[in-house]
Amino acid sequence: MSASPLPDLSLLRDLDTRAFELTDTGRDWLVDRPLQILGYLALAIVLRLVLHRMIARFTRNEVGKSPMLLRPLRDRSSSTVQGAILNERRKQRANTIGSVLKSAVSVMILAWFVLSVLDVVGINVAPFIASAGIVGVALGFGAQNLVRDFLSGIFMLLEDQYGVGDVVDLGEATGTVESVGLRVTTIRDIPGTVWYCRNGEVLRVGNMSQGFAVAVLDLPVSHTANIEEACAVADRTALSLVKSGDFDSDILEPPQMLGVNAVSSDTVTIRITIKTRPGRQWAVQRRLHKDILEAFDDAGIKAPYALGRPRGVAADQDN
C-alpha cells in the first residue's frame, strides 16, 4: 500500500500569508478608515457647534446694550432713533453679520471634512483643490455683481452707514430705511412707495438722521419791501418759536439770520437757519414758514407778485 503524498508546506505558508494580508486589508477598510471618518465627522460637528455658539454669544442683543461684536465698531445711530427702532437696528445689524460669519464657518468646516474624507479613502485631493480654485474664479467672474452687492452690504453694516429708521438719500430714491440686508436695502419714500436698492449700485449715501440737521428757510419778498424790517420780523418770529417751548427737544441752537441770500429780477430771498435734531428739521421748517408768513402779513411786508389784497378776502368783494 502506497503512502499518501505530503502537503506542500510552502503552499500552506503562502496561503496563510495571503489570508493574513486579506485580514489586514479588510480591517483597514472595515474598521480603521470608517473610524477615522467618524472621528473627522464628530470633530467637524463639535467644531461647528462651538463656533456657532461663540458667534451667537457675540451677536446676542441685550436690552440697553450693544452686542459684543458691535462694541469695537463705530455706532452712528442718531439721537432720534430710540427705543424699539434702535434695538431693532442693532439686532438686525448683529444678526446679519452673525449670519455671514456662521455661513463662512460652515462652508470652511464642510470643505475641510470632505477633503479629509477623500484623503482617508486614498484619493489625491490636490486636483480637487486646484479645480475648486478654478471654479471659484469662474463663479467670481459670472456672479461679480452679486459678489459686489454682498461685499458692499458687509462694509455698509460694519461701517454703520445707515440703519433701520434712518432717512437717507441713495440717489434714485429718498426715504426711510425699513430693512437692511447684505444684497438689498429697502426704503419707503414719502408717497409710500417701497424701493429695493442693490447695495452694489449705491455709489453715495446721504444720511439725514445722523448727528444734527439744519432747518433752512428761504423767504422771498418783493423788491419794494423793507429788507431790514423783513429780516428783523423773521428773526423775532424764529426767536419767539424757540421761547414758546413747542420745540424744546428739537431745536439745538438759536436761529441765525443770514440776511439776503439771493436777488433776482422780481424777488429778494432772505435766508434763516436753525440747528435741530436729525429728522426734525422739516417739522421746524413747516412751523416757521407758517409763523413768518403770518408775521409778514401783519407787518405789511409784501411777497413777490402780491396782488395787493389782504389774505382771506375773496376777489368778488372788490366789485
C-alpha positions as semicolon CSV with decimal commas, in nm:
position;residue;x (nm);y (nm);z (nm)
1;M;0,000;0,000;0,000
2;S;0,148;0,329;-0,112
3;A;0,176;0,627;0,127
4;S;-0,028;0,948;0,062
5;P;0,171;1,243;-0,065
6;L;0,267;1,501;0,197
7;P;0,116;1,853;0,160
8;D;0,339;2,121;0,019
9;L;0,448;2,325;0,321
10;S;0,547;2,626;0,112
11;L;0,197;2,642;-0,039
12;L;0,040;2,638;0,307
13;R;0,267;2,916;0,424
14;D;0,173;3,122;0,116
15;L;-0,199;3,070;0,183
16;D;-0,154;3,173;0,545
17;T;0,030;3,485;0,439
18;R;-0,242;3,580;0,188
19;A;-0,514;3,520;0,446
20;F;-0,326;3,741;0,693
21;E;-0,285;4,017;0,432
22;L;-0,653;3,993;0,340
23;T;-0,748;4,021;0,703
24;D;-0,533;4,334;0,749
25;T;-0,683;4,493;0,438
26;G;-1,035;4,417;0,549
27;R;-0,962;4,554;0,893
28;D;-0,821;4,870;0,737
29;W;-1,130;4,928;0,519
30;L;-1,394;4,800;0,756
31;V;-1,262;4,931;1,087
32;D;-0,974;5,174;1,074
33;R;-1,084;5,404;0,794
34;P;-1,452;5,423;0,900
35;L;-1,335;5,510;1,250
36;Q;-1,116;5,787;1,110
37;I;-1,408;5,921;0,907
38;L;-1,635;5,911;1,211
39;G;-1,367;6,090;1,410
40;Y;-1,342;6,366;1,149
41;L;-1,723;6,389;1,139
42;A;-1,751;6,420;1,516
43;L;-1,474;6,680;1,522
44;A;-1,643;6,881;1,244
45;I;-1,980;6,874;1,424
46;V;-1,830;6,975;1,757
47;L;-1,618;7,248;1,598
48;R;-1,915;7,389;1,407
49;L;-2,134;7,382;1,718
50;V;-1,873;7,558;1,932
51;L;-1,800;7,828;1,673
52;H;-2,170;7,892;1,608
53;R;-2,237;7,930;1,979
54;M;-1,948;8,172;2,011
55;I;-2,080;8,379;1,720
56;A;-2,432;8,373;1,867
57;R;-2,294;8,488;2,201
58;F;-2,104;8,777;2,045
59;T;-2,406;8,884;1,838
60;R;-2,666;8,849;2,114
61;N;-2,860;9,172;2,152
62;E;-2,925;9,273;2,513
63;V;-3,170;9,545;2,609
64;G;-2,986;9,872;2,657
65;K;-2,653;9,732;2,538
66;S;-2,488;9,681;2,203
67;P;-2,392;9,325;2,102
68;M;-2,033;9,237;2,193
69;L;-1,943;9,205;1,825
70;L;-2,051;9,565;1,756
71;R;-1,889;9,735;2,054
72;P;-1,547;9,782;1,887
73;L;-1,726;9,923;1,579
74;R;-1,847;10,278;1,547
75;D;-2,217;10,327;1,613
76;R;-2,356;10,618;1,412
77;S;-2,715;10,591;1,520
78;S;-2,880;10,928;1,568
79;S;-3,036;11,064;1,883
80;T;-3,381;11,039;1,724
81;V;-3,356;10,665;1,674
82;Q;-3,466;10,546;2,016
83;G;-3,632;10,256;2,187
84;A;-3,760;9,973;1,973
85;I;-3,622;10,119;1,647
86;L;-3,268;10,149;1,785
87;N;-3,290;9,799;1,934
88;E;-3,418;9,660;1,603
89;R;-3,136;9,836;1,416
90;R;-2,868;9,686;1,638
91;K;-3,034;9,346;1,633
92;Q;-3,058;9,342;1,253
93;R;-2,701;9,458;1,213
94;A;-2,567;9,197;1,456
95;N;-2,783;8,917;1,313
96;T;-2,673;8,991;0,958
97;I;-2,304;8,994;1,047
98;G;-2,352;8,681;1,259
99;S;-2,528;8,505;0,972
100;V;-2,239;8,580;0,739
101;L;-1,986;8,452;0,993
102;K;-2,185;8,134;1,058
103;S;-2,219;8,061;0,687
104;A;-1,848;8,114;0,632
105;V;-1,761;7,885;0,925
106;S;-1,997;7,613;0,800
107;V;-1,857;7,623;0,447
108;M;-1,495;7,607;0,567
109;I;-1,565;7,317;0,805
110;L;-1,757;7,127;0,536
111;A;-1,475;7,174;0,284
112;W;-1,218;7,056;0,541
113;F;-1,428;6,748;0,625
114;V;-1,478;6,647;0,260
115;L;-1,107;6,684;0,182
116;S;-1,017;6,484;0,495
117;V;-1,254;6,201;0,397
118;L;-1,114;6,190;0,045
119;D;-0,763;6,172;0,187
120;V;-0,865;5,885;0,419
121;V;-1,005;5,676;0,132
122;G;-0,684;5,727;-0,062
123;I;-0,794;5,984;-0,320
124;N;-0,548;6,255;-0,411
125;V;-0,707;6,586;-0,308
126;A;-0,464;6,811;-0,493
127;P;-0,666;6,806;-0,821
128;F;-0,984;6,887;-0,625
129;I;-0,818;7,188;-0,462
130;A;-0,696;7,312;-0,800
131;S;-1,041;7,255;-0,954
132;A;-1,207;7,439;-0,666
133;G;-0,982;7,736;-0,730
134;I;-1,071;7,739;-1,100
135;V;-1,443;7,702;-1,028
136;G;-1,421;7,982;-0,771
137;V;-1,261;8,214;-1,027
138;A;-1,526;8,124;-1,286
139;L;-1,809;8,187;-1,039
140;G;-1,646;8,513;-0,938
141;F;-1,649;8,636;-1,297
142;G;-2,001;8,507;-1,362
143;A;-2,156;8,645;-1,044
144;Q;-1,944;8,954;-0,992
145;N;-2,250;9,178;-0,950
146;L;-2,382;8,953;-0,674
147;V;-2,040;8,943;-0,508
148;R;-2,018;9,322;-0,529
149;D;-2,361;9,356;-0,367
150;F;-2,260;9,127;-0,080
151;L;-1,924;9,296;-0,022
152;S;-2,086;9,640;-0,026
153;G;-2,350;9,518;0,218
154;I;-2,088;9,379;0,456
155;F;-1,885;9,701;0,460
156;M;-2,203;9,908;0,493
157;L;-2,300;9,708;0,802
158;L;-1,952;9,724;0,953
159;E;-1,928;10,100;0,900
160;D;-2,292;10,155;1,005
161;Q;-2,353;10,394;0,718
162;Y;-2,729;10,374;0,776
163;G;-2,977;10,156;0,959
164;V;-3,344;10,090;1,020
165;G;-3,529;10,417;1,086
166;D;-3,277;10,648;0,916
167;V;-3,387;10,893;0,647
168;V;-3,144;10,850;0,358
169;D;-3,086;10,970;0,004
170;L;-2,947;10,690;-0,215
171;G;-2,953;10,887;-0,537
172;E;-3,256;10,743;-0,716
173;A;-3,463;10,702;-0,402
174;T;-3,506;10,902;-0,083
175;G;-3,697;10,784;0,220
176;T;-3,694;10,596;0,550
177;V;-3,494;10,273;0,574
178;E;-3,723;9,980;0,653
179;S;-3,478;9,689;0,627
180;V;-3,109;9,637;0,562
181;G;-2,972;9,322;0,401
182;L;-2,649;9,203;0,252
183;R;-2,778;9,230;-0,105
184;V;-3,054;9,495;-0,099
185;T;-3,169;9,784;0,117
186;T;-3,542;9,859;0,140
187;I;-3,658;10,217;0,184
188;R;-4,003;10,379;0,176
189;D;-4,041;10,731;0,036
190;I;-4,294;10,997;0,141
191;P;-4,571;10,887;-0,105
192;G;-4,537;10,535;0,038
193;T;-4,351;10,367;-0,247
194;V;-4,113;10,090;-0,138
195;W;-3,776;10,097;-0,313
196;Y;-3,537;9,799;-0,326
197;C;-3,185;9,929;-0,379
198;R;-2,898;9,692;-0,454
199;N;-2,607;9,765;-0,225
200;G;-2,353;9,733;-0,506
201;E;-2,531;10,005;-0,706
202;V;-2,526;10,259;-0,421
203;L;-2,245;10,500;-0,506
204;R;-2,326;10,759;-0,241
205;V;-2,538;10,777;0,073
206;G;-2,687;11,093;0,216
207;N;-2,795;11,016;0,574
208;M;-3,023;11,281;0,722
209;S;-3,052;11,106;1,060
210;Q;-2,700;11,126;1,200
211;G;-2,555;11,392;1,427
212;F;-2,768;11,701;1,365
213;A;-2,968;11,873;1,094
214;V;-3,027;12,232;0,985
215;A;-3,365;12,379;0,902
216;V;-3,305;12,620;0,613
217;L;-3,573;12,877;0,532
218;D;-3,552;13,085;0,214
219;L;-3,808;13,365;0,241
220;P;-3,894;13,550;-0,082
221;V;-4,006;13,914;-0,050
222;S;-4,077;14,189;-0,302
223;H;-3,821;14,447;-0,411
224;T;-4,049;14,716;-0,273
225;A;-4,042;14,564;0,077
226;N;-3,821;14,698;0,354
227;I;-3,548;14,433;0,365
228;E;-3,416;14,535;0,707
229;E;-3,763;14,520;0,856
230;A;-3,830;14,184;0,689
231;C;-3,511;14,038;0,839
232;A;-3,600;14,173;1,182
233;V;-3,955;14,036;1,166
234;A;-3,834;13,692;1,057
235;D;-3,567;13,686;1,329
236;R;-3,816;13,788;1,602
237;T;-4,062;13,524;1,486
238;A;-3,798;13,250;1,495
239;L;-3,687;13,356;1,843
240;S;-4,050;13,357;1,959
241;L;-4,086;12,998;1,838
242;V;-3,777;12,897;2,034
243;K;-3,906;13,067;2,350
244;S;-4,252;12,914;2,313
245;G;-4,116;12,574;2,415
246;D;-4,302;12,384;2,143
247;F;-3,973;12,253;2,003
248;D;-3,753;12,247;2,313
249;S;-3,631;11,893;2,246
250;D;-3,581;11,957;1,874
251;I;-3,401;12,291;1,844
252;L;-3,034;12,270;1,943
253;E;-2,914;12,627;1,885
254;P;-3,072;12,973;1,845
255;P;-3,172;13,074;1,490
256;Q;-2,922;13,254;1,270
257;M;-3,037;13,530;1,038
258;L;-2,804;13,516;0,738
259;G;-2,970;13,809;0,558
260;V;-3,015;13,841;0,183
261;N;-2,920;13,514;0,016
262;A;-3,024;13,579;-0,346
263;V;-3,160;13,859;-0,564
264;S;-3,347;13,803;-0,888
265;S;-3,536;14,033;-1,122
266;D;-3,853;14,018;-0,912
267;T;-3,755;13,858;-0,578
268;V;-3,526;13,917;-0,283
269;T;-3,462;13,596;-0,087
270;I;-3,384;13,610;0,285
271;R;-3,228;13,306;0,450
272;I;-3,256;13,198;0,812
273;T;-3,124;12,871;0,959
274;I;-3,184;12,674;1,280
275;K;-2,981;12,377;1,402
276;T;-3,209;12,090;1,503
277;R;-3,207;11,725;1,593
278;P;-3,178;11,497;1,289
279;G;-3,511;11,424;1,131
280;R;-3,689;11,717;1,297
281;Q;-3,576;11,992;1,060
282;W;-3,882;11,957;0,839
283;A;-4,129;12,000;1,124
284;V;-3,945;12,312;1,240
285;Q;-3,940;12,447;0,884
286;R;-4,314;12,399;0,836
287;R;-4,397;12,574;1,163
288;L;-4,160;12,863;1,096
289;H;-4,291;12,913;0,742
290;K;-4,642;12,944;0,879
291;D;-4,547;13,182;1,162
292;I;-4,326;13,405;0,946
293;L;-4,589;13,423;0,671
294;E;-4,844;13,548;0,924
295;A;-4,589;13,792;1,072
296;F;-4,511;13,932;0,726
297;D;-4,882;13,985;0,662
298;D;-4,923;14,167;0,992
299;A;-4,618;14,387;0,921
300;G;-4,732;14,465;0,565
301;I;-4,426;14,306;0,404
302;K;-4,526;14,215;0,050
303;A;-4,432;13,892;-0,123
304;P;-4,337;13,885;-0,495
305;Y;-4,633;13,914;-0,735
306;A;-4,851;14,037;-0,449
307;L;-5,200;14,132;-0,568
308;G;-5,243;14,398;-0,303
309;R;-5,538;14,212;-0,147
310;P;-5,543;14,110;0,220
311;R;-5,522;13,736;0,276
312;G;-5,858;13,566;0,311
313;V;-6,053;13,833;0,119
314;A;-6,242;13,697;-0,181
315;A;-6,195;13,852;-0,526
316;D;-6,569;13,929;-0,570
317;Q;-6,557;14,164;-0,272
318;D;-6,358;14,410;-0,484
319;N;-6,658;14,469;-0,708
